[in-house]
Amino acid sequence: MKKEGILHELKRNRTLFLMILPAVLIVLVFSYIPLNGLVLAFKDFRYAKGIWGSPWNGFENFRFLFASGKGWQLTRNTILYNVVNLLISQGLALVVAIVLSEMRGRRFKKTTQSIIFLPYFISWIIVGAFVQNIFNYETGTLNNLLTSLGMEPINMYAIPAAWIIVIIFFNSWKWVGYNSVIYIAAVAGLDRECFEAADIDGANIWQKIRYITIPGIKPTLIIIFLLNLGKVLRGDFQMFYQIIGMNGQLYDITDVIDTYVFRSLLSGTDMGMTAAATLYQSVMCFVIINIANAVVKKIDPDYALF
C-alpha cells in the first residue's frame, strides 16, 4: 500500500520531479559517484590493476604525506591564506558596506558600488596576465619604472615572501565588492526607526555604527564566518594557479593543497598520496565547521547553522 502511495505521488508530481532531475543527476555524477575514488587514499595504486585491484596499504599514504613534511607545509599555507583573506576581504567588505549605506547621493553611491564590484567579473586568467606584466623581471612595469629612476631591477620571483602580500592584495581586490553586497543587503534590512531615534538622541555616526549597525548584522557576520571557516582548508585554485603558475621557486610559500593535488594528478606519479591529501582536506573542513558551529551554538543557539 505504501509503495502504491509513492508511485501515485511520483505520477501526480512528475512535472516537478522532472524539473529537479537534471540537478539530481549533476550532483550524483559529479559529487557521489566520484566518492568511489576515496579508496585510493588507502591503496598502493597501480595502473595495471586499477582502483579495486590495487593492494591495500592502510594509512601509509597519509603517513608518507606528513612524514615528508609536505602535509604540514600545505596545511600551513592553505590555512594562512584563507584566514588572512577571510579577515581582510570580509573586514574591508563590511567597511565598504557601511560607508555606502551612509552615502546620501544615490547616483554617486551606485557608481561607487559598481566600480568596487567590477573586479569580481574579471577572470583570474586576466589577473594572472596582469601580474606577470607588472612583475616580469625583463619587461615588467615595476622594473621598467625602477630602471628609469636609476635603481636596480628586482626579481620578484626570487622573493617568495613578497608573494604573500601580492596574493592577499589581489584576492581582496577581486572579492571585496562581491562580499560587500551581502553586508549592504543586511544593513538595508535594519529598522530605520532605530537610526531615527538615535539621531533624535544626538548619536553621531560612529555611535550608530557601533550600537545599531554592527549588532543588527551580527547574525549575517556569524553565518558568513562559519561558511568561510568550512572552506579554510580549500585554496582558491584558480587564483594560485594563474598568479603563481608552475613556478617551483615559490612553492614553499604559495603551494596549497589544491595546487599540490593538481600537479600530482598531472604527473600521475603517486595517485594514492594525492587521494590522501584530498580526503584529509575534506575531513578537516568537515571537522572544523562542526566544531565552530558547536561553539557558536553553545554561546548563542540562534546564530548556529544547524
N, C-alpha and C positions, 0 to 999 in steps of 0.2 A: 504493500500500500504506500509505503514511504517512497519507494522507487518510482511509482506512478506519479506521485506528487512532484518529485524532482523533474521528471520528464515533462510534466504539464507546465511547470514553471519555466523550463527551458524553451518550450514551444511558445508559451504566452509572451515571453520576453526575448524571443530570438533576435529581434532587431537590436536591442540593447547589447546582448551578448556578442553579436556580430560586430558592433561598433568598438567594443573593447578587445576583440580578438587580436588585431594587429599589435596592440600594446603588450598583450599577454605573450604573444609569440616572440616579440623582441626581447622581453625580459627573460623568457625561457631559453632562447637560443644564445643570448649574449651574457646572461648572468648565472643561470642554473646549470645548463649543460657543461660549460667550462669548469665547473666545480670538480668534475672527474679528474681534472689535471692536478688537483691538490695532492694526490697520492705521490706525485713526482718528488715532493719535498721529503718523502721518506723512502726514496728508492735510489739505487745506483743506476741511473738511466743509461740505457744503451739503445742506440737507434735500431740495431738489427732485431732486438727483441721487443721493442715498443714499450708503451707505458705499463701495461699489465704483465708483460713477460719479463721485464727487468727485475733483478733481485732487490729485496727489501734491505735497507741498511739502517733502519731505526732513525735516530736523531743525529746521524753522522754529518748530514748536510748542514744542520744548524750549528753543530759543534765546530765544524771547519769554518763556517761563516764568521763566527765570533772569535775563534782561536786565532784566525789570521789577522784579527784587528779590523777587518773591513766592516763587519756588522756594527761595531761601536762607532766607527767613523761615519758611516751612512746615517745611523740613528742620530748622532750629534748634529750633523749638518742639516738633516731634514727637520728636526725639532727646532734648531736655532733659527732657520729661515722662516719657518711657519709661525713661531711665537713672535719674532720681531715684526714680521709682516702683519700679523694679526693686530698687534698693539699699535703700530704706526699707521697702517692703512685704515683700520677701524677708528682709531683716535682722530685722524685727520678728517675722515668721513663724517664723524659726529660734529666736529668743529664746523665743517662746511655746511652741514645741515642746519645747525643753529644760526650761523651767520646769515644764510639765505632766508631762513624763516623770519629774521629780524629786519630784512630789507623791505623798504616801502615801495620803491619804484618797480612796478610789475615788469615792464619791458626789460629793464636792466637786470632784474632778478632772473628772468627766463633766459636771457642771453648768457649770463654768467653760468647758470646751471648747465646750459647746452655745451659751453666751452669746456667745462670741467668734466662733463660726461663723455665728450667726444673720444678721448683716448681709449675707452673701453672697446670701441669698434675697430681700432687699429690692430691688425694681426700681429702676433708675436714674430712672424717672419719679417715683417716690415721693421718692427722694433729691433730685431737682431741685425738687420742690414744697417740700420741707423747707428747702432752701437759700433759695428765694425767700421763704419765710415768715420766715426769720431776717434776711436782708439787704435786704428791701424798704425803700426809703427812707421811705415814708409810714407803712406799717403793720407793718414788720418788728420782730421781737422785740428785736433788737440796739438799734435806735434808740428803741424804747419804753423800754428799760432805761436808755439814756443820758439820755433826756429826763426820766425820773423822778428821775434823780440830779442834774438841773440842768445837764447837759452838752449840747453841740451835737450834733445827729444827724450821722451820717456817710453820705455817698453812696458806698457800696462800688463801685457800678458806674462811678464816675468814677476809681477807683484800680485800673488794670489789674494792677499788680504784686502787689496783695494776692490776686488770684485764683490765682496760682501756688501759694500756701500752701493756699488753700481746696481746689483741685483735688487736690493731693497728699494733703491730710488725708483727704478723703472717699474717695479711691482706696484709701489704706492701710486705712482703717476698714472698707471693704467687702471687701477681698481678703485681709487678714492671716489671718483664720480659715480660709479655704479653702486658702491656701498652706501653713498650718501642718500640715494633715492629712498632706501628703506627708512633711514632716520628722518628724512624730510616728511615722509608719509606718517611716521609715528608722531612727529611734532605737530603736524597739521591736524591730527586726530585729538589733540589735547583740548580740554574745555577752555574756550576763550574767556569765559566769565572769571576764571581764576586769575588770568592776566589782567583783566579789567579791574578786579578787586585789588590786585597788587599795585596797579597804577594809582588807584584812589588812596591806598595806604602810603604812597610815596616810595615804593620799592624801585630801585634802579635796575638796569638791565642785567647786571651780574647777579643780583639777588633773585631775580625772576628765573634766570637760568639755573641757579643753584637749588632753589627751593620749589620750583614748579616744573621746569622743563626736564631736568635730569631725573628726578623721582618719577615723573609722568611716563617717561620712556624706559624706565628700568626693566619692565618685562621684555621689551624688544632687545635691550642690551644683553640680557642674560641668555635669551634664546639664540641670538647671533653668536655669542661667546661659546655656548655649548655646541652649536652646529659646527663652528670652526675648529673647536677643540677636537671634535671627532675626526678631523682631517689633518691633525697635527703631524702625522707620520706619512702623509701623502704630499709629495712635492709637486709643484706645477711643472710637469714635464716639458710642455711647450716653451715655457719661459727659459728654463735652464738649457734646453737643447738648442734653441735658436740664439740665445745670447752667448753661451759658452761653447756650444758645438762639441767637437771631439778633441778639445784641447787638453791633452794629458797633464800639462803643467798646472792646471787649475783644479784637478780632480780632488786633491786633498781638502780643498776649501769648499768647492762647489758641487761635488758629487753627492747626489741624494739617492734614495732607494729606487726611485722611478727611472732615473738615468742609468743607474747601475744595471737594473733588470733589462733595460732596452739594449745596452751594449752586450750583455751576456747572451741575450736572445739572438743578436746579430752574429756573434761569434759561434754560438751553439756549442761551446766547449764544456759547459757544466750546467745542464738543464736542471739537475737536482738542486743545486745550491740556489739557482735563480728562483725556482719554485719555493724554496725555503724562505728566501728573502721576502717574496710576495706574501706568503702565508703569515710570516712574522709581522709584516706591516699591517695586514688586515686584522689579525687577532689583537694587536696592541691598540689599534684605533678603536676597536670594539670595547676593549677593557677601559681605555681612558675615558671615553664618552660615558660609559656606565658609572664609573667612579665619580666623574664630575657631576653627573645628573643626581647621583645619590647624595652628594654633598649639598647640592642646591635644594634637593627635596627635604633634607634634614633641616636646613636653615629656613626655607620658605617653600612649602609644598606647592603653592600656587604657581610658582615660576618654573617648576620642573617640566621636562619634556614628556616624561611618562612615569 
